[in-house]
Amino acid sequence: MILNERDLREARNNVAVLDAALSSERALEPMVKGLPPEVVVQVARAMKAERTELVEVIGAYESAKDSGDHRPLQKRAGSDPGLTMIVARIAKGMSQRDLAWRLGVKEQQVQRYEADRYRTISLKNYERVAALLGVNLRAEISEIRELRGLDLVIDDVSKEDIRKILKHGQENGWFSESADKEELRRFIAENRITFGSPSLLRTGLNVKDHSGDILLHAWRARVTNRALETIDTSKPRFIPLDVTWLPDLARQSVFADGPKRACDMLREHGIVLVAERQIAGLAIDGAAFVVDGIPVIGVTLRRDALDNFWFTLLHEIAHAILHYRTGLAVGFFDQTEAESLDDQETEADAFASNILIPEERWRRSAARIAQSPDVIERFAAEIGVHPAIVFGRIRKERNDYSLFSQKIGLGQVRNILIAGTKGR
């Protein structure tokens, strides 16, 4: 959403950049340098979708600001009370400075309120701003403050699942050892209020509604809270159009601490990676969703192997880049053991495969049919990725997971990203 003049300027600049990039192949080339042709096609398609979305967002903001028609902008705000307050300010033709003057505070204070969507404002000041803007949010505030009605989050869940989540949370640093059902309710409810419910879990050939999956709620809440810690301290900035770093990311796989390097590189480019063990019974490998405008990737490492880690990571990065405007707000919660017929999952699979092993190189390689590990390892060295990635692709393509089982980097990721720190 565009919520202030700075956002508007940035959106207009991005549209201009996209117009220039999409004007010709030569203009696009610097932005996709080093990417395989198949990925270039995907990125160009995502750029067109990004441009369309930005134009619509600009229109919604200008409609509210210039004519007072706040309906398109309010529709984008949904039921978020903080966003509703900002939309009301825009619809009244007030700048942040105007609102600050009427409140008798500095402009920077209003900027802070709006930057965190009024989440940290006191109830008294919240009602004061709402009254000034002519917004009646008292009922919504009461719902949030008292978590009224949110007992339903876990009341229909079995005692076994509640015990399972509490036990897992206590063992992995989510909760104190004295945590009880009420603490679990608050833990999940607070996250759900702010970020909504995980709605779709991509499970192989099917896309199922798992909005009521308490295990998914709990795991997502934990990943979100950890992501917020990173966002608050490092202030990452994500630019969907910046993709030139992707080939270098794949090359980090050759290092012994490659997963840690990947985590650092992602943070530098505005994406937060969180490795968090799954709760027993929650069979997902990775997730991608948005927290305060920043893409967050969660990985469970339930299969602790280099080939699985790198493919899962690039699959979720694909969602962040290709689907930033077309699905990331809802979120993707993925299992990777089976092929998917869902279009966005198919796109993410193709993106991950090509970044790790460019298709044109793969088609011409003797490694595709090789029986000797030496041939496969030489090919991996040629393209600059860890051999485990190539061995993993061969196992999947040949549908024979007994092959090269000692070559996929078993046990080499979890101890880097999770082990050694409780809950991490």
C-alpha positions in Angstrom: 0.0 0.0 0.0 1.0 3.6 -0.5 0.3 5.5 2.7 2.3 8.7 2.4 4.0 11.0 -0.1 7.3 9.2 0.3 5.7 5.9 -0.6 4.1 7.6 -3.6 7.4 9.0 -4.9 9.0 5.6 -4.5 6.2 3.8 -6.3 6.3 6.3 -9.2 10.1 5.9 -9.5 9.7 2.1 -9.5 7.1 2.4 -12.3 9.5 4.5 -14.3 12.3 2.0 -13.8 10.0 -0.9 -14.9 8.9 1.0 -17.9 12.5 1.6 -19.0 13.5 -2.1 -18.2 10.5 -3.5 -20.1 10.9 -1.2 -23.1 13.4 -3.5 -24.8 15.6 -6.6 -24.3 18.7 -4.4 -24.2 17.2 -2.2 -21.5 16.3 -5.3 -19.4 19.7 -7.0 -19.7 21.5 -5.1 -16.9 18.8 -6.1 -14.4 18.9 -9.8 -15.3 22.6 -10.2 -16.0 23.9 -13.7 -15.2 20.4 -15.3 -14.9 19.5 -18.3 -17.0 17.1 -17.5 -19.9 14.2 -19.4 -18.3 14.5 -17.3 -15.2 14.8 -14.1 -17.2 11.4 -14.9 -18.8 9.9 -15.4 -15.3 11.4 -12.2 -13.9 10.1 -10.2 -16.9 6.6 -11.6 -16.3 6.9 -10.7 -12.6 8.0 -7.2 -13.5 4.9 -6.7 -15.6 2.7 -7.8 -12.8 4.6 -5.5 -10.4 4.1 -2.6 -12.7 0.3 -3.3 -13.0 0.0 -3.6 -9.2 1.9 -0.4 -8.6 -0.2 1.6 -11.1 -3.3 0.4 -9.3 -1.9 1.2 -5.9 -0.9 4.7 -7.0 -4.4 5.2 -8.4 -6.0 4.1 -5.1 -3.9 6.5 -3.1 -4.4 9.5 -5.5 -8.2 8.8 -5.5 -8.3 9.0 -1.7 -6.0 12.0 -1.5 -7.4 14.1 -4.4 -11.1 13.3 -4.5 -11.7 11.9 -1.0 -12.8 8.5 -2.5 -11.1 6.2 -0.1 -12.9 3.0 -1.1 -10.1 1.5 -3.3 -7.5 2.2 -0.6 -9.7 1.0 2.2 -10.3 -2.2 0.3 -6.6 -2.8 0.3 -6.4 -2.0 4.0 -8.9 -4.7 4.8 -9.9 -4.9 8.4 -6.6 -3.7 9.8 -7.5 -0.9 12.3 -4.1 0.7 12.0 -4.3 0.9 8.2 -7.9 2.1 8.4 -6.6 5.1 10.5 -4.0 6.0 7.9 -6.6 5.7 5.1 -8.9 8.0 7.0 -6.1 10.6 7.3 -5.4 10.4 3.5 -9.1 10.6 2.7 -9.4 13.8 4.7 -6.6 15.4 2.7 -4.3 15.5 5.7 -0.5 15.1 5.5 1.3 13.5 8.4 2.4 17.0 9.3 -1.2 18.2 9.4 -2.2 15.4 11.7 0.7 16.1 14.0 -0.2 19.8 14.2 -3.8 18.9 15.2 -2.6 16.4 17.8 0.0 18.8 19.2 2.9 16.5 18.6 5.9 16.4 16.3 5.6 15.1 12.8 8.1 12.4 13.6 5.7 11.0 16.2 2.9 10.5 13.6 5.5 9.0 11.3 6.4 6.5 14.0 2.7 5.7 14.7 2.1 5.0 11.0 5.3 3.1 10.4 4.2 0.4 12.9 0.5 0.7 11.9 -0.4 2.1 15.3 0.5 -1.1 17.0 2.5 0.5 19.8 0.3 3.5 20.5 -1.5 3.7 23.9 -5.3 3.1 23.9 -5.9 6.7 25.0 -3.9 8.2 22.2 -5.4 5.7 19.7 -8.9 6.8 20.6 -7.8 10.5 20.4 -6.5 10.1 16.8 -9.5 8.1 15.8 -11.9 10.8 17.1 -9.9 13.5 15.2 -10.1 11.5 12.0 -13.8 10.7 12.5 -13.2 6.9 12.7 -15.2 4.8 15.2 -12.8 2.0 16.1 -13.7 1.5 19.7 -15.3 -1.9 19.0 -12.3 -3.1 17.0 -9.9 -1.8 19.7 -11.9 -3.7 22.4 -11.8 -6.9 20.3 -8.0 -6.6 20.0 -7.2 -5.5 23.5 -9.2 -8.2 25.2 -8.6 -10.9 22.5 -12.4 -11.3 22.7 -13.6 -14.3 20.7 -10.1 -15.6 20.1 -10.6 -18.4 22.6 -11.8 -20.2 19.5 -8.3 -20.3 18.2 -7.5 -23.3 20.3 -10.7 -24.3 22.1 -11.6 -26.9 19.4 -8.1 -28.3 19.3 -7.3 -31.6 20.9 -5.6 -31.7 24.3 -2.9 -33.8 22.6 -2.1 -31.1 20.1 -2.0 -28.5 22.9 0.4 -30.6 24.9 2.5 -31.2 21.8 2.8 -27.5 21.0 3.6 -26.6 24.6 6.2 -29.4 24.9 7.8 -28.4 21.6 7.8 -24.7 22.6 9.3 -25.4 26.0 12.0 -27.6 24.5 12.9 -25.1 21.8 12.8 -21.8 23.7 9.4 -20.6 22.6 7.9 -20.5 26.1 9.0 -20.8 29.6 8.9 -24.1 31.3 5.8 -22.9 33.3 3.9 -22.0 30.1 0.2 -23.0 30.1 -2.7 -23.1 27.7 -3.4 -19.4 28.2 0.1 -18.4 27.2 -0.3 -20.5 24.1 -3.6 -18.8 23.3 -2.0 -15.4 23.6 1.1 -16.5 21.6 -1.0 -17.5 18.6 -3.8 -15.0 18.9 -1.5 -11.9 18.9 0.2 -13.2 15.8 -3.1 -13.9 14.1 -4.5 -10.5 14.9 -1.6 -8.7 13.3 -0.9 -11.0 10.4 -4.0 -13.1 9.7 -4.3 -16.8 9.4 -2.0 -19.0 7.2 -4.6 -20.0 4.6 -3.1 -22.4 2.1 -0.6 -25.2 2.7 0.8 -26.5 -0.7 1.0 -30.2 -0.3 2.4 -31.8 -3.4 -0.4 -32.2 -6.0 -3.0 -30.5 -3.8 -3.5 -27.0 -2.5 -5.4 -27.4 0.8 -7.0 -25.0 3.2 -5.1 -25.3 6.5 -6.3 -22.0 8.1 -7.5 -24.0 11.1 -4.2 -26.0 11.5 -3.1 -25.1 15.0 0.4 -26.6 14.5 0.8 -24.3 11.5 -0.5 -21.3 13.4 2.0 -21.9 16.2 5.0 -22.5 13.9 4.2 -19.4 11.8 3.8 -17.3 15.0 7.2 -18.4 16.2 8.9 -17.7 12.8 7.1 -14.3 12.6 8.3 -13.3 16.1 11.9 -14.2 15.3 11.7 -12.4 11.9 10.4 -9.3 13.7 13.5 -9.3 15.9 15.7 -9.2 12.8 13.6 -6.6 11.1 13.6 -4.3 14.2 17.4 -4.5 14.6 18.7 -4.6 11.0 16.0 -2.6 9.2 16.1 -4.6 5.9 14.9 -3.0 2.7 13.5 -5.3 0.0 13.6 -4.3 -3.7 11.7 -6.8 -5.8 13.4 -5.6 -9.0 16.9 -6.4 -7.7 17.7 -10.0 -8.8 21.3 -9.7 -10.0 22.6 -11.3 -6.8 20.8 -14.6 -7.3 23.6 -16.5 -9.2 26.1 -15.5 -6.5 23.7 -16.9 -3.9 23.8 -20.3 -5.5 27.6 -20.2 -5.5 27.6 -19.9 -1.7 26.6 -23.5 -1.6 30.2 -24.7 -2.2 31.3 -23.3 1.2 31.1 -25.4 4.4 29.1 -22.6 6.0 27.1 -22.0 2.9 23.7 -21.9 4.6 24.9 -19.2 7.0 26.3 -17.2 4.1 22.9 -17.5 2.4 21.2 -16.2 5.5 23.5 -13.2 5.6 23.1 -12.5 1.9 19.4 -12.7 2.0 19.3 -10.2 4.9 21.5 -7.8 2.8 18.9 -7.9 0.1 15.9 -7.4 2.3 14.7 -11.0 2.9 14.7 -12.6 6.4 15.5 -16.3 6.7 14.4 -18.1 9.8 15.3 -21.8 10.5 12.9 -23.2 13.0 12.2 -26.9 13.8 8.7 -28.1 12.9 6.4 -29.3 15.5 5.9 -33.1 15.3 3.0 -33.7 12.9 3.5 -30.5 10.9 5.1 -31.8 7.7 6.3 -28.7 5.9 9.7 -27.9 4.5 9.5 -24.2 3.9 7.3 -21.1 3.9 7.3 -17.6 2.4 5.1 -14.7 3.6 5.3 -11.0 4.4 6.0 -9.3 7.7 5.8 -5.5 7.6 6.5 -5.5 3.9 9.6 -7.7 4.2 9.6 -11.2 2.7 10.2 -13.8 5.4 11.3 -17.3 4.5 10.9 -20.1 7.1 12.6 -23.5 6.8 12.1 -26.4 9.1 15.1 -28.5 8.0 13.0 -31.6 8.7 15.2 -33.2 6.0 18.6 -32.2 7.1 20.5 -32.4 3.8 22.2 -29.8 1.6 20.2 -30.7 -1.5 16.9 -30.3 0.2 17.9 -27.1 1.9 19.1 -25.3 -1.3 16.2 -26.3 -3.4 13.7 -25.4 -0.6 15.5 -22.1 -0.1 15.4 -21.1 -3.8 11.8 -22.3 -4.1 10.7 -19.9 -1.3 12.9 -17.1 -2.8 11.0 -17.6 -6.0 7.8 -16.8 -4.2 9.3 -13.7 -2.7 10.5 -12.4 -6.1 7.9 -13.7 -8.6 4.8 -13.6 -6.3 5.6 -10.6 -4.1 2.4 -8.8 -5.3 0.4 -11.9 -6.3 0.3 -14.2 -3.3 3.0 -13.5 -0.8 0.7 -11.5 1.4 -1.4 -14.6 1.8 1.7 -16.8 2.2 3.0 -20.0 0.9 3.5 -23.1 3.1 5.2 -25.8 1.2 6.0 -29.5 1.2 8.6 -30.4 -1.5 8.5 -34.1 -1.8 6.0 -34.2 -4.6 5.5 -32.2 -7.8 2.7 -29.6 -7.7 0.1 -28.8 -10.3 -0.5 -25.4 -8.8 0.8 -22.7 -11.2 2.7 -20.6 -8.7 4.3 -23.7 -7.2 5.3 -24.9 -10.7 6.9 -21.5 -11.3 8.8 -21.6 -8.1 10.1 -25.1 -8.8 11.3 -24.1 -12.3 12.9 -20.9 -10.8 14.8 -22.9 -8.1 15.9 -25.6 -10.6 17.3 -23.1 -13.1 19.1 -20.9 -10.5 20.9 -23.9 -9.1 21.5 -25.8 -12.3 20.8 -23.8 -15.5 18.6 -25.9 -17.8 20.7 -25.2 -20.9 23.8 -26.5 -19.1 21.9 -29.5 -17.7 20.6 -30.6 -21.1 24.1 -30.8 -22.5 25.7 -32.4 -19.5 26.9 -36.0 -19.3 26.1 -35.8 -15.6 22.4 -36.4 -16.4 23.0 -40.0 -17.2 26.2 -40.6 -15.4 26.7 -43.5 -13.0 30.0 -42.3 -11.7 30.1 -39.8 -8.9 33.3 -38.3 -10.4 31.5 -37.1 -13.5 28.7 -35.5 -11.5 31.2 -33.8 -9.1 33.1 -32.3 -12.1 29.9 -30.9 -13.5 29.0 -29.3 -10.2 32.5 -27.7 -10.1 32.0 -26.4 -13.6 28.7 -24.6 -12.8 29.9 -23.5 -9.3 27.5 -25.3 -6.9 27.8 -27.9 -4.2 27.8 -31.5 -5.7 25.0 -32.4 -3.3 22.6 -30.2 -5.4 23.4 -32.1 -8.5 23.2 -35.5 -6.8 19.8 -34.4 -5.4 18.4 -33.5 -8.8 19.6 -36.8 -10.3 17.8 -38.7 -7.5 14.6 -36.8 -8.1 14.7 -37.1 -11.9 15.5 -40.8 -11.8 12.9 -41.3 -9.0 15.4 -43.4 -7.2 16.3 -42.1 -3.8 18.6 -45.0 -3.0 21.1 -43.5 -5.4 24.0 -41.5 -4.0 22.5 -41.3 -0.6 25.9 -40.4 0.9 26.4 -37.6 -1.5 23.5 -35.2 -0.7 25.1 -33.6 2.4 23.1 -35.4 5.1 23.4 -33.7 8.5 25.2 -30.6 7.3 22.6 -27.8 7.6 20.8 -28.1 11.0 24.0 -27.8 13.0 24.8 -24.5 11.2 21.4 -22.8 11.3 19.8 -24.3 14.4 22.0 -26.5 16.6 24.0 -24.8 19.4 21.4 -22.2 20.4 18.2 -23.3 22.1 15.2 -22.7 20.0 17.4 -21.5 17.1 
